[in-house]
Amino acid sequence: MNVITISGKAQSGKDTTAKLLKEQLEDMGYSVLITHYADLLKYQAKTLFGWNGEKDEVGRSLLQRLGTDIVRKKNENYWAQYVIDMLKMYCDEWDFVIIPDARFENEIIAVKNCFPTIAVRVYSDNYNNGLTDEQKKHPSETALDNFKFDYEILNNSRTMEDLKSRVNLFVQEIVR
C-alpha cells in the first residue's frame, strides 16, 4: 500500500485533486481509498458539539479550535495515529490511500514512518479562499508553509481540465 498525503491552504483544491487522482489510478486498475485526518474530527464536532456540518466562518473556527487548539495541544499525534491504526488494520485492501488534508509536519512524517508515502502540496497563487484573517493565520493553515514536499501541483487556473492535466503528470511519475 502506498500513501499520498495532500496539503494546501483551505479551498486550494486538495479534495478535488484527490478525486481526480483516485479516478486516474482506478482507471489504471489500482484500488484507491480517500480518507481524511479530519473525518474523526468532523464526527466529534457533530456528535459532541452539535456542529451542523457547514464550513462557514463559525464551522471552520470550531474545527480549528477542536482539532488544533484542544486536541493537538494535548496529543499532537492523535489524528495521525487514528488514520495510521486504521490503515495498518486494512493494509491489504488498497494499492493507494490518499489523505487530502495533511496540515502539520508530524502528520506527514508519522505516515511516512509507517508506509511508502509521497507528500504533495496543492497551491494557488493569489487565490482568496474566503477565510478570515484570523483563520488564515491559524497554525492549521500555516504550519506547512516551509515544508519540503515531494511534489507540488499548481492550481492557478482553477479549471478542472488544467488540474486534471497536472494530476495526470503526477500519476505518470508515480506509477512508472
C-alpha positions as CSV (number, residue, x, y, z in Angstrom):
1,M,0.0,0.0,0.0
2,N,1.3,3.4,-1.0
3,V,0.0,6.6,0.7
4,I,-0.3,10.0,-0.9
5,T,-0.8,12.9,1.5
6,I,-2.1,16.2,0.0
7,S,-1.6,19.5,1.7
8,G,-2.6,23.0,0.8
9,K,-4.4,26.1,2.1
10,A,-8.2,26.0,2.5
11,Q,-10.0,25.8,-0.8
12,S,-6.8,25.2,-2.8
13,G,-8.2,22.1,-4.5
14,K,-7.0,19.3,-2.2
15,D,-10.1,17.2,-2.3
16,T,-10.7,17.8,-6.0
17,T,-7.1,16.8,-6.6
18,A,-7.7,13.6,-4.5
19,K,-10.8,12.7,-6.5
20,L,-9.0,13.2,-9.8
21,L,-6.1,11.2,-8.6
22,K,-8.4,8.4,-7.5
23,E,-10.2,8.3,-10.8
24,Q,-7.0,8.2,-12.8
25,L,-5.4,5.5,-10.6
26,E,-8.6,3.4,-10.7
27,D,-8.7,3.7,-14.5
28,M,-5.3,2.1,-14.5
29,G,-6.6,-0.8,-12.4
30,Y,-5.4,0.3,-8.9
31,S,-7.6,0.1,-5.8
32,V,-7.8,3.5,-4.1
33,L,-9.2,4.9,-0.8
34,I,-9.6,8.5,0.1
35,T,-9.6,9.1,3.8
36,H,-9.1,12.3,5.9
37,Y,-7.4,13.0,9.2
38,A,-10.4,15.3,9.8
39,D,-13.0,12.5,9.4
40,L,-12.9,11.7,13.1
41,L,-12.7,15.4,14.0
42,K,-15.9,16.1,12.0
43,Y,-17.6,13.2,13.6
44,Q,-16.7,14.5,17.1
45,A,-17.7,18.1,16.2
46,K,-21.1,16.9,15.1
47,T,-21.8,14.4,17.9
48,L,-20.1,16.1,20.8
49,F,-20.5,19.8,19.9
50,G,-23.6,20.0,17.7
51,W,-21.8,21.2,14.6
52,N,-24.1,21.4,11.6
53,G,-21.5,20.3,9.1
54,E,-21.2,23.7,7.4
55,K,-17.7,25.0,6.8
56,D,-18.8,28.6,7.2
57,E,-16.9,31.0,9.5
58,V,-18.4,29.5,12.6
59,G,-17.8,25.9,11.5
60,R,-14.2,26.5,10.4
61,S,-13.4,28.2,13.7
62,L,-14.9,25.3,15.6
63,L,-12.9,22.7,13.6
64,Q,-9.7,24.7,14.1
65,R,-10.4,25.1,17.8
66,L,-11.2,21.5,18.4
67,G,-8.7,19.9,16.1
68,T,-5.7,22.1,16.9
69,D,-6.2,24.2,19.9
70,I,-7.7,21.5,22.1
71,V,-6.8,18.0,20.7
72,R,-3.3,18.7,19.2
73,K,-2.3,20.7,22.2
74,K,-2.9,17.6,24.4
75,N,-1.7,15.0,21.8
76,E,-0.3,16.3,18.5
77,N,-0.3,12.8,17.0
78,Y,-4.0,12.0,17.8
79,W,-5.4,12.5,14.3
80,A,-2.4,10.9,12.5
81,Q,-2.3,7.9,14.8
82,Y,-6.0,7.2,14.3
83,V,-5.5,7.1,10.5
84,I,-2.3,5.0,10.8
85,D,-4.0,2.5,13.0
86,M,-6.9,2.2,10.6
87,L,-4.6,1.8,7.6
88,K,-2.5,-0.9,9.4
89,M,-5.7,-2.8,10.1
90,Y,-6.8,-2.8,6.5
91,C,-3.3,-2.6,4.8
92,D,-4.1,-5.2,2.2
93,E,-7.3,-3.6,0.9
94,W,-5.9,-0.8,-1.3
95,D,-3.0,-0.1,-3.6
96,F,-3.1,3.6,-2.8
97,V,-4.5,5.6,0.1
98,I,-5.0,9.3,-0.4
99,I,-5.1,11.6,2.6
100,P,-6.1,15.1,1.2
101,D,-6.0,17.1,4.5
102,A,-2.4,17.0,5.8
103,R,-1.9,20.2,7.8
104,F,1.0,19.5,10.0
105,E,4.5,18.1,9.5
106,N,4.1,15.4,12.1
107,E,1.0,14.1,10.2
108,I,3.1,13.6,7.1
109,I,6.2,12.2,8.9
110,A,4.2,9.8,11.0
111,V,2.6,8.3,7.9
112,K,6.0,8.2,6.1
113,N,7.4,6.3,9.0
114,C,4.8,3.6,8.5
115,F,4.1,3.4,4.8
116,P,5.7,4.3,1.5
117,T,4.4,7.9,1.2
118,I,4.5,10.8,-1.3
119,A,3.8,14.2,0.2
120,V,2.1,16.6,-2.3
121,R,1.3,20.3,-2.0
122,V,-1.5,21.8,-4.0
123,Y,-1.4,25.6,-4.2
124,S,-2.9,28.6,-5.9
125,D,-1.1,31.9,-6.1
126,N,-3.2,34.9,-5.0
127,Y,-6.4,33.0,-4.5
128,N,-9.0,34.4,-2.0
129,N,-10.2,31.3,-0.1
130,G,-12.8,33.3,2.0
131,L,-11.1,32.7,5.3
132,T,-11.0,35.5,7.9
133,D,-7.6,37.0,8.6
134,E,-7.5,35.1,12.0
135,Q,-8.3,31.8,10.3
136,K,-5.6,32.4,7.6
137,K,-3.0,32.8,10.4
138,H,-4.1,29.7,12.3
139,P,-1.4,27.0,12.6
140,S,-3.6,24.6,10.6
141,E,-3.2,27.0,7.6
142,T,0.4,28.0,8.1
143,A,2.3,25.0,9.7
144,L,3.5,23.6,6.3
145,D,4.4,26.8,4.6
146,N,8.1,25.9,4.6
147,F,7.9,22.1,4.5
148,K,9.8,20.3,1.7
149,F,7.2,18.4,-0.3
150,D,7.9,15.5,-2.6
151,Y,5.8,17.0,-5.3
152,E,3.8,20.2,-6.0
153,I,0.8,20.8,-8.1
154,L,0.0,24.4,-9.1
155,N,-3.8,25.1,-9.4
156,N,-3.7,28.7,-10.6
157,S,-6.1,28.5,-13.5
158,R,-8.7,26.9,-11.3
159,T,-10.1,25.0,-14.3
160,M,-10.9,21.3,-14.0
161,E,-9.1,20.5,-17.3
162,D,-5.9,22.2,-16.2
163,L,-5.9,20.5,-12.8
164,K,-6.7,17.1,-14.4
165,S,-3.7,17.5,-16.7
166,R,-1.4,18.4,-13.8
167,V,-2.7,15.4,-11.8
168,N,-2.1,13.2,-14.8
169,L,1.5,14.3,-15.0
170,F,1.9,13.4,-11.3
171,V,0.3,10.0,-11.8
172,Q,2.6,9.2,-14.7
173,E,5.6,9.9,-12.4
174,I,4.4,7.7,-9.5
175,V,3.4,4.6,-11.5
176,R,6.4,4.2,-13.7
